[in-house]
Amino acid sequence: MKTFLKARWENIVMVNYTVDESILRPYLPYGVEIDTYQNQAFVSLVGFRFVQSTIFGLPIPYLGNFDEVNLRFYVKRTDGTELKRGVVFINELVPFKVVAFLANKLYKEHYSYAKMKSSIQVENNIKNINYSWQPKQIEYSIHASFSDSKDEIIQDSLEEFIYEHYYGFTKVNEQETWEYRVNHPRWQTNKLLNHKINCDFGEMYGQDFSFLNHQAPFSIYNAIGSEVTIDWNVNKLIK
């Protein structure tokens, strides 16, 4: 299988909220269904670092290291005997317009541009992570502190559910879905100590998600990350 993208994903912070499935259905691509954990659907506000990115094995000059912030939810598809668990992106923000253009063009994703910055600082075994983004005039941010000790993901936990989805599903239109594979090892994580989330979800992602402005996160996780590859082959599901 030919590799399209290779990079390191580092310090993947997942801010997770419970959501009624009816809110997600208009965004649901053809051929997949909403995946749940203990009968509850989730959306995640995600911040992480792309590092040492290459396309088809070639380094990306000046654009290889950058932040991404996205909002996603969880889906699944049965393909013969295989259960494919994946994600659908409501929106993905990056700080380079050319990266957004390529991702939208090649994978039909929902990328857009914003000014972004991040910091990861470790002191006294505490890791402070900050991701901020400014799509218009107002700056939003994810700030969270974690223990710097490494933990294994517990089997059958919500944390495992959130991180162990290895497919992306893109809604091209009502009749067509693109499916692609994301490859990485099982990640180690850090325990949350405290957090502060500053985001107007209605302004960022549409009024369907404005209720999140008044809802506390159900959980927040940080995965240390690893090398990640995305397969070039796209499986097209057509009604």
Phi and psi restraints in degrees (value plus and minus 20) as a CYANA .aco file:
   2 LYS   PHI     -93.8   -53.8
   2 LYS   PSI     116.5   156.5
   3 THR   PHI    -110.3   -70.3
   3 THR   PSI     105.0   145.0
   4 PHE   PHI    -101.7   -61.7
   4 PHE   PSI     -75.5   -35.5
   5 LEU   PHI    -143.2  -103.2
   5 LEU   PSI     117.4   157.4
   6 LYS   PHI    -151.9  -111.9
   6 LYS   PSI     114.5   154.5
   7 ALA   PHI    -183.6  -143.6
   7 ALA   PSI     151.6   191.6
   8 ARG   PHI    -120.7   -80.7
   8 ARG   PSI     112.5   152.5
   9 TRP   PHI    -123.9   -83.9
   9 TRP   PSI     104.8   144.8
  10 GLU   PHI    -145.9  -105.9
  10 GLU   PSI     124.5   164.5
  11 ASN   PHI      29.1    69.1
  11 ASN   PSI      46.5    86.5
  12 ILE   PHI    -106.7   -66.7
  12 ILE   PSI      80.2   120.2
  13 VAL   PHI    -110.9   -70.9
  13 VAL   PSI     105.7   145.7
  14 MET   PHI    -136.3   -96.3
  14 MET   PSI      94.1   134.1
  15 VAL   PHI    -123.1   -83.1
  15 VAL   PSI      91.4   131.4
  16 ASN   PHI    -129.4   -89.4
  16 ASN   PSI     114.5   154.5
  17 TYR   PHI    -147.6  -107.6
  17 TYR   PSI     122.8   162.8
  18 THR   PHI     -96.9   -56.9
  18 THR   PSI     128.6   168.6
  19 VAL   PHI    -169.8  -129.8
  19 VAL   PSI     124.2   164.2
  20 ASP   PHI     -89.6   -49.6
  20 ASP   PSI     116.1   156.1
  21 GLU   PHI     -79.1   -39.1
  21 GLU   PSI     -49.1    -9.1
  22 SER   PHI     -82.4   -42.4
  22 SER   PSI     -48.0    -8.0
  23 ILE   PHI     -90.8   -50.8
  23 ILE   PSI     -51.5   -11.5
  24 LEU   PHI    -105.2   -65.2
  24 LEU   PSI     -43.9    -3.9
  25 ARG   PHI     -77.4   -37.4
  25 ARG   PSI     -58.7   -18.7
  26 PRO   PHI     -82.8   -42.8
  26 PRO   PSI     -39.8     0.2
  27 TYR   PHI    -117.6   -77.6
  27 TYR   PSI     -20.7    19.3
  28 LEU   PHI     -96.4   -56.4
  28 LEU   PSI     103.4   143.4
  29 PRO   PHI     -90.6   -50.6
  29 PRO   PSI     137.9   177.9
  30 TYR   PHI     -81.3   -41.3
  30 TYR   PSI     118.8   158.8
  31 GLY   PHI      71.2   111.2
  31 GLY   PSI     -23.7    16.3
  32 VAL   PHI    -145.8  -105.8
  32 VAL   PSI     144.5   184.5
  33 GLU   PHI    -148.9  -108.9
  33 GLU   PSI     139.6   179.6
  34 ILE   PHI     -86.3   -46.3
  34 ILE   PSI     111.9   151.9
  35 ASP   PHI    -114.6   -74.6
  35 ASP   PSI     121.0   161.0
  36 THR   PHI    -150.1  -110.1
  36 THR   PSI     139.7   179.7
  37 TYR   PHI    -138.7   -98.7
  37 TYR   PSI      97.6   137.6
  38 GLN   PHI      31.3    71.3
  38 GLN   PSI      25.5    65.5
  39 ASN   PHI      46.6    86.6
  39 ASN   PSI      -0.1    39.9
  40 GLN   PHI    -142.5  -102.5
  40 GLN   PSI     110.8   150.8
  41 ALA   PHI    -106.3   -66.3
  41 ALA   PSI     132.3   172.3
  42 PHE   PHI    -154.4  -114.4
  42 PHE   PSI     129.5   169.5
  43 VAL   PHI    -138.3   -98.3
  43 VAL   PSI     132.3   172.3
  44 SER   PHI    -150.0  -110.0
  44 SER   PSI     110.9   150.9
  45 LEU   PHI    -110.9   -70.9
  45 LEU   PSI     101.1   141.1
  46 VAL   PHI    -142.8  -102.8
  46 VAL   PSI     112.5   152.5
  47 GLY   PHI    -145.1  -105.1
  47 GLY   PSI     117.2   157.2
  48 PHE   PHI    -180.7  -140.7
  48 PHE   PSI     152.0   192.0
  49 ARG   PHI    -128.6   -88.6
  49 ARG   PSI     110.7   150.7
  50 PHE   PHI    -109.7   -69.7
  50 PHE   PSI     108.4   148.4
  51 VAL   PHI    -154.1  -114.1
  51 VAL   PSI     119.7   159.7
  52 GLN   PHI      35.2    75.2
  52 GLN   PSI      28.9    68.9
  53 SER   PHI     -96.6   -56.6
  53 SER   PSI     120.3   160.3
  54 THR   PHI    -154.2  -114.2
  54 THR   PSI     131.0   171.0
  55 ILE   PHI    -138.2   -98.2
  55 ILE   PSI     102.3   142.3
  56 PHE   PHI      32.0    72.0
  56 PHE   PSI      16.3    56.3
  57 GLY   PHI      63.9   103.9
  57 GLY   PSI     -22.4    17.6
  58 LEU   PHI    -121.2   -81.2
  58 LEU   PSI     108.9   148.9
  59 PRO   PHI     -78.6   -38.6
  59 PRO   PSI     131.8   171.8
  60 ILE   PHI    -121.4   -81.4
  60 ILE   PSI      84.3   124.3
  61 PRO   PHI     -78.3   -38.3
  61 PRO   PSI     108.6   148.6
  62 TYR   PHI      48.0    88.0
  62 TYR   PSI     -30.8     9.2
  63 LEU   PHI    -140.8  -100.8
  63 LEU   PSI      -7.6    32.4
  64 GLY   PHI     -97.3   -57.3
  64 GLY   PSI     -41.8    -1.8
  65 ASN   PHI    -141.2  -101.2
  65 ASN   PSI     103.4   143.4
  66 PHE   PHI    -183.7  -143.7
  66 PHE   PSI     147.8   187.8
  67 ASP   PHI    -114.8   -74.8
  67 ASP   PSI     137.3   177.3
  68 GLU   PHI    -158.0  -118.0
  68 GLU   PSI     121.8   161.8
  69 VAL   PHI    -147.9  -107.9
  69 VAL   PSI     109.4   149.4
  70 ASN   PHI    -159.2  -119.2
  70 ASN   PSI     143.3   183.3
  71 LEU   PHI    -138.6   -98.6
  71 LEU   PSI     107.3   147.3
  72 ARG   PHI    -161.3  -121.3
  72 ARG   PSI     141.3   181.3
  73 PHE   PHI    -155.1  -115.1
  73 PHE   PSI     156.9   196.9
  74 TYR   PHI    -135.9   -95.9
  74 TYR   PSI     115.7   155.7
  75 VAL   PHI    -158.2  -118.2
  75 VAL   PSI     152.3   192.3
  76 LYS   PHI    -169.0  -129.0
  76 LYS   PSI     137.6   177.6
  77 ARG   PHI    -167.0  -127.0
  77 ARG   PSI     112.6   152.6
  78 THR   PHI    -110.5   -70.5
  78 THR   PSI     101.5   141.5
  79 ASP   PHI    -141.2  -101.2
  79 ASP   PSI      74.5   114.5
  80 GLY   PHI      46.0    86.0
  80 GLY   PSI    -138.4   -98.4
  81 THR   PHI    -116.1   -76.1
  81 THR   PSI     -21.3    18.7
  82 GLU   PHI    -119.3   -79.3
  82 GLU   PSI     112.2   152.2
  83 LEU   PHI    -115.9   -75.9
  83 LEU   PSI      93.7   133.7
  84 LYS   PHI    -117.6   -77.6
  84 LYS   PSI      95.0   135.0
  85 ARG   PHI    -124.2   -84.2
  85 ARG   PSI     108.3   148.3
  86 GLY   PHI    -167.3  -127.3
  86 GLY   PSI    -188.9  -148.9
  87 VAL   PHI    -149.5  -109.5
  87 VAL   PSI     136.1   176.1
  88 VAL   PHI    -142.0  -102.0
  88 VAL   PSI     111.5   151.5
  89 PHE   PHI    -116.0   -76.0
  89 PHE   PSI     107.9   147.9
  90 ILE   PHI     -94.8   -54.8
  90 ILE   PSI     -62.4   -22.4
  91 ASN   PHI    -182.0  -142.0
  91 ASN   PSI     127.7   167.7
  92 GLU   PHI    -152.5  -112.5
  92 GLU   PSI     105.0   145.0
  93 LEU   PHI    -125.2   -85.2
  93 LEU   PSI     116.2   156.2
  94 VAL   PHI    -158.5  -118.5
  94 VAL   PSI     140.3   180.3
  95 PRO   PHI    -110.0   -70.0
  95 PRO   PSI     -14.2    25.8
  96 PHE   PHI    -144.6  -104.6
  96 PHE   PSI     103.7   143.7
  97 LYS   PHI     -84.2   -44.2
  97 LYS   PSI     -54.4   -14.4
  98 VAL   PHI     -88.4   -48.4
  98 VAL   PSI     -54.8   -14.8
  99 VAL   PHI     -85.6   -45.6
  99 VAL   PSI     -63.5   -23.5
 100 ALA   PHI     -81.7   -41.7
 100 ALA   PSI     -63.2   -23.2
 101 PHE   PHI     -81.7   -41.7
 101 PHE   PSI     -67.0   -27.0
 102 LEU   PHI     -83.9   -43.9
 102 LEU   PSI     -62.7   -22.7
 103 ALA   PHI     -84.6   -44.6
 103 ALA   PSI     -61.1   -21.1
 104 ASN   PHI     -87.9   -47.9
 104 ASN   PSI     -59.2   -19.2
 105 LYS   PHI     -91.6   -51.6
 105 LYS   PSI     -65.7   -25.7
 106 LEU   PHI    -106.0   -66.0
 106 LEU   PSI     -52.0   -12.0
 107 TYR   PHI    -140.4  -100.4
 107 TYR   PSI     -15.6    24.4
 108 LYS   PHI      37.6    77.6
 108 LYS   PSI      10.2    50.2
 109 GLU   PHI     -99.9   -59.9
 109 GLU   PSI    -197.2  -157.2
 110 HIS   PHI    -137.0   -97.0
 110 HIS   PSI      39.4    79.4
 111 TYR   PHI    -106.1   -66.1
 111 TYR   PSI     131.0   171.0
 112 SER   PHI    -168.2  -128.2
 112 SER   PSI     149.8   189.8
 113 TYR   PHI    -120.3   -80.3
 113 TYR   PSI     124.9   164.9
 114 ALA   PHI    -174.8  -134.8
 114 ALA   PSI     132.0   172.0
 115 LYS   PHI     -86.6   -46.6
 115 LYS   PSI     114.6   154.6
 116 MET   PHI    -163.1  -123.1
 116 MET   PSI     135.1   175.1
 117 LYS   PHI    -175.8  -135.8
 117 LYS   PSI     141.0   181.0
 118 SER   PHI    -170.0  -130.0
 118 SER   PSI     142.0   182.0
 119 SER   PHI    -170.0  -130.0
 119 SER   PSI     120.1   160.1
 120 ILE   PHI    -150.4  -110.4
 120 ILE   PSI      96.0   136.0
 121 GLN   PHI    -147.2  -107.2
 121 GLN   PSI     115.4   155.4
 122 VAL   PHI    -138.9   -98.9
 122 VAL   PSI     104.5   144.5
 123 GLU   PHI    -169.8  -129.8
 123 GLU   PSI     112.5   152.5
 124 ASN   PHI      33.2    73.2
 124 ASN   PSI      22.0    62.0
 125 ASN   PHI      43.9    83.9
 125 ASN   PSI       2.1    42.1
 126 ILE   PHI    -138.4   -98.4
 126 ILE   PSI     109.1   149.1
 127 LYS   PHI    -123.8   -83.8
 127 LYS   PSI      97.6   137.6
 128 ASN   PHI    -122.8   -82.8
 128 ASN   PSI     101.4   141.4
 129 ILE   PHI    -139.3   -99.3
 129 ILE   PSI     111.5   151.5
 130 ASN   PHI    -153.5  -113.5
 130 ASN   PSI     105.2   145.2
 131 TYR   PHI    -139.0   -99.0
 131 TYR   PSI     109.6   149.6
 132 SER   PHI    -152.6  -112.6
 132 SER   PSI     129.7   169.7
 133 TRP   PHI    -167.0  -127.0
 133 TRP   PSI     128.4   168.4
 134 GLN   PHI    -156.5  -116.5
 134 GLN   PSI      67.3   107.3
 135 PRO   PHI     -92.5   -52.5
 135 PRO   PSI     -48.1    -8.1
 136 LYS   PHI    -152.9  -112.9
 136 LYS   PSI    -138.1   -98.1
 137 GLN   PHI    -113.6   -73.6
 137 GLN   PSI     -43.6    -3.6
 138 ILE   PHI    -121.5   -81.5
 138 ILE   PSI     115.8   155.8
 139 GLU   PHI    -114.6   -74.6
 139 GLU   PSI     113.2   153.2
 140 TYR   PHI    -131.9   -91.9
 140 TYR   PSI     144.1   184.1
 141 SER   PHI    -178.6  -138.6
 141 SER   PSI     134.4   174.4
 142 ILE   PHI    -136.6   -96.6
 142 ILE   PSI     100.7   140.7
 143 HIS   PHI    -144.3  -104.3
 143 HIS   PSI     109.4   149.4
 144 ALA   PHI    -168.3  -128.3
 144 ALA   PSI     125.8   165.8
 145 SER   PHI    -135.6   -95.6
 145 SER   PSI     118.6   158.6
 146 PHE   PHI    -154.0  -114.0
 146 PHE   PSI     135.5   175.5
 147 SER   PHI     -85.6   -45.6
 147 SER   PSI     121.0   161.0
 148 ASP   PHI    -103.0   -63.0
 148 ASP   PSI     -21.2    18.8
 149 SER   PHI     -92.6   -52.6
 149 SER   PSI     127.5   167.5
 150 LYS   PHI    -116.5   -76.5
 150 LYS   PSI     112.4   152.4
 151 ASP   PHI    -143.5  -103.5
 151 ASP   PSI     130.4   170.4
 152 GLU   PHI    -104.4   -64.4
 152 GLU   PSI     125.8   165.8
 153 ILE   PHI     -90.7   -50.7
 153 ILE   PSI     111.2   151.2
 154 ILE   PHI     -98.1   -58.1
 154 ILE   PSI     113.7   153.7
 155 GLN   PHI     -82.1   -42.1
 155 GLN   PSI     118.5   158.5
 156 ASP   PHI      48.1    88.1
 156 ASP   PSI      -5.6    34.4
 157 SER   PHI    -107.3   -67.3
 157 SER   PSI     146.5   186.5
 158 LEU   PHI     -82.4   -42.4
 158 LEU   PSI     -57.5   -17.5
 159 GLU   PHI     -78.5   -38.5
 159 GLU   PSI     -62.5   -22.5
 160 GLU   PHI     -83.6   -43.6
 160 GLU   PSI     -63.0   -23.0
 161 PHE   PHI     -78.5   -38.5
 161 PHE   PSI     -64.2   -24.2
 162 ILE   PHI     -85.9   -45.9
 162 ILE   PSI     -62.8   -22.8
 163 TYR   PHI    -109.4   -69.4
 163 TYR   PSI     -46.4    -6.4
 164 GLU   PHI    -115.0   -75.0
 164 GLU   PSI      37.7    77.7
 165 HIS   PHI    -142.4  -102.4
 165 HIS   PSI      96.6   136.6
 166 TYR   PHI    -130.4   -90.4
 166 TYR   PSI      -8.5    31.5
 167 TYR   PHI    -145.8  -105.8
 167 TYR   PSI     130.0   170.0
 168 GLY   PHI    -130.6   -90.6
 168 GLY   PSI     116.8   156.8
 169 PHE   PHI    -144.1  -104.1
 169 PHE   PSI     103.2   143.2
 170 THR   PHI    -132.2   -92.2
 170 THR   PSI     109.0   149.0
 171 LYS   PHI    -103.0   -63.0
 171 LYS   PSI      79.7   119.7
 172 VAL   PHI     -92.7   -52.7
 172 VAL   PSI     -67.2   -27.2
 173 ASN   PHI    -180.3  -140.3
 173 ASN   PSI    -190.5  -150.5
 174 GLU   PHI     -87.4   -47.4
 174 GLU   PSI     -38.7     1.3
 175 GLN   PHI    -128.9   -88.9
 175 GLN   PSI     -26.9    13.1
 176 GLU   PHI    -159.0  -119.0
 176 GLU   PSI     116.0   156.0
 177 THR   PHI    -147.3  -107.3
 177 THR   PSI     119.2   159.2
 178 TRP   PHI    -125.7   -85.7
 178 TRP   PSI     112.3   152.3
 179 GLU   PHI    -138.1   -98.1
 179 GLU   PSI     112.6   152.6
 180 TYR   PHI    -159.8  -119.8
 180 TYR   PSI     140.0   180.0
 181 ARG   PHI    -125.3   -85.3
 181 ARG   PSI     115.5   155.5
 182 VAL   PHI    -133.5   -93.5
 182 VAL   PSI     109.4   149.4
 183 ASN   PHI    -136.6   -96.6
 183 ASN   PSI     107.8   147.8
 184 HIS   PHI    -183.8  -143.8
 184 HIS   PSI     137.7   177.7
 185 PRO   PHI     -91.8   -51.8
 185 PRO   PSI     148.8   188.8
 186 ARG   PHI     -85.6   -45.6
 186 ARG   PSI     108.3   148.3
 187 TRP   PHI    -106.9   -66.9
 187 TRP   PSI     137.0   177.0
 188 GLN   PHI    -114.6   -74.6
 188 GLN   PSI     138.3   178.3
 189 THR   PHI    -152.4  -112.4
 189 THR   PSI     150.7   190.7
 190 ASN   PHI    -140.2  -100.2
 190 ASN   PSI     126.8   166.8
 191 LYS   PHI     -99.6   -59.6
 191 LYS   PSI     116.8   156.8
 192 LEU   PHI     -90.5   -50.5
 192 LEU   PSI     118.3   158.3
 193 LEU   PHI    -129.3   -89.3
 193 LEU   PSI     -69.6   -29.6
 194 ASN   PHI    -178.9  -138.9
 194 ASN   PSI     150.8   190.8
 195 HIS   PHI    -177.7  -137.7
 195 HIS   PSI     141.1   181.1
 196 LYS   PHI    -168.6  -128.6
 196 LYS   PSI     102.3   142.3
 197 ILE   PHI    -132.1   -92.1
 197 ILE   PSI     106.5   146.5
 198 ASN   PHI    -143.2  -103.2
 198 ASN   PSI      79.2   119.2
 199 CYS   PHI    -175.1  -135.1
 199 CYS   PSI     111.2   151.2
 200 ASP   PHI    -112.2   -72.2
 200 ASP   PSI      76.0   116.0
 201 PHE   PHI     -85.2   -45.2
 201 PHE   PSI     -55.1   -15.1
 202 GLY   PHI     -85.0   -45.0
 202 GLY   PSI     -61.8   -21.8
 203 GLU   PHI     -89.6   -49.6
 203 GLU   PSI     -58.3   -18.3
 204 MET   PHI     -97.3   -57.3
 204 MET   PSI     -64.2   -24.2
 205 TYR   PHI    -143.5  -103.5
 205 TYR   PSI     -14.1    25.9
 206 GLY   PHI      81.5   121.5
 206 GLY   PSI     138.5   178.5
 207 GLN   PHI     -84.6   -44.6
 207 GLN   PSI     -40.3    -0.3
 208 ASP   PHI     -76.6   -36.6
 208 ASP   PSI     -47.3    -7.3
 209 PHE   PHI    -130.4   -90.4
 209 PHE   PSI      -9.3    30.7
 210 SER   PHI     -86.0   -46.0
 210 SER   PSI     -42.9    -2.9
 211 PHE   PHI     -81.7   -41.7
 211 PHE   PSI     -42.7    -2.7
 212 LEU   PHI     -89.0   -49.0
 212 LEU   PSI     -38.6     1.4
 213 ASN   PHI     -81.0   -41.0
 213 ASN   PSI     -45.0    -5.0
 214 HIS   PHI    -135.0   -95.0
 214 HIS   PSI      -5.0    35.0
 215 GLN   PHI    -141.3  -101.3
 215 GLN   PSI     107.7   147.7
 216 ALA   PHI     -91.8   -51.8
 216 ALA   PSI     127.5   167.5
 217 PRO   PHI     -78.2   -38.2
 217 PRO   PSI     121.1   161.1
 218 PHE   PHI     -93.8   -53.8
 218 PHE   PSI     -55.2   -15.2
 219 SER   PHI    -181.6  -141.6
 219 SER   PSI     139.3   179.3
 220 ILE   PHI    -158.4  -118.4
 220 ILE   PSI     109.8   149.8
 221 TYR   PHI    -148.1  -108.1
 221 TYR   PSI     136.0   176.0
 222 ASN   PHI    -151.0  -111.0
 222 ASN   PSI     101.2   141.2
 223 ALA   PHI    -116.8   -76.8
 223 ALA   PSI     118.5   158.5
 224 ILE   PHI     -85.9   -45.9
 224 ILE   PSI     -57.8   -17.8
 225 GLY   PHI      81.1   121.1
 225 GLY   PSI    -195.9  -155.9
 226 SER   PHI    -194.0  -154.0
 226 SER   PSI    -197.5  -157.5
 227 GLU   PHI     -87.7   -47.7
 227 GLU   PSI     121.0   161.0
 228 VAL   PHI    -152.8  -112.8
 228 VAL   PSI     121.0   161.0
 229 THR   PHI    -146.2  -106.2
 229 THR   PSI     129.8   169.8
 230 ILE   PHI    -141.1  -101.1
 230 ILE   PSI     106.1   146.1
 231 ASP   PHI     -87.9   -47.9
 231 ASP   PSI     123.1   163.1
 232 TRP   PHI     -91.6   -51.6
 232 TRP   PSI     -56.4   -16.4
 233 ASN   PHI     -83.5   -43.5
 233 ASN   PSI     107.2   147.2
 234 VAL   PHI    -131.5   -91.5
 234 VAL   PSI     108.4   148.4
 235 ASN   PHI    -113.9   -73.9
 235 ASN   PSI     100.2   140.2
 236 LYS   PHI    -117.8   -77.8
 236 LYS   PSI     102.4   142.4
 237 LEU   PHI    -120.2   -80.2
 237 LEU   PSI      98.8   138.8
 238 ILE   PHI    -143.6  -103.6
 238 ILE   PSI     110.8   150.8
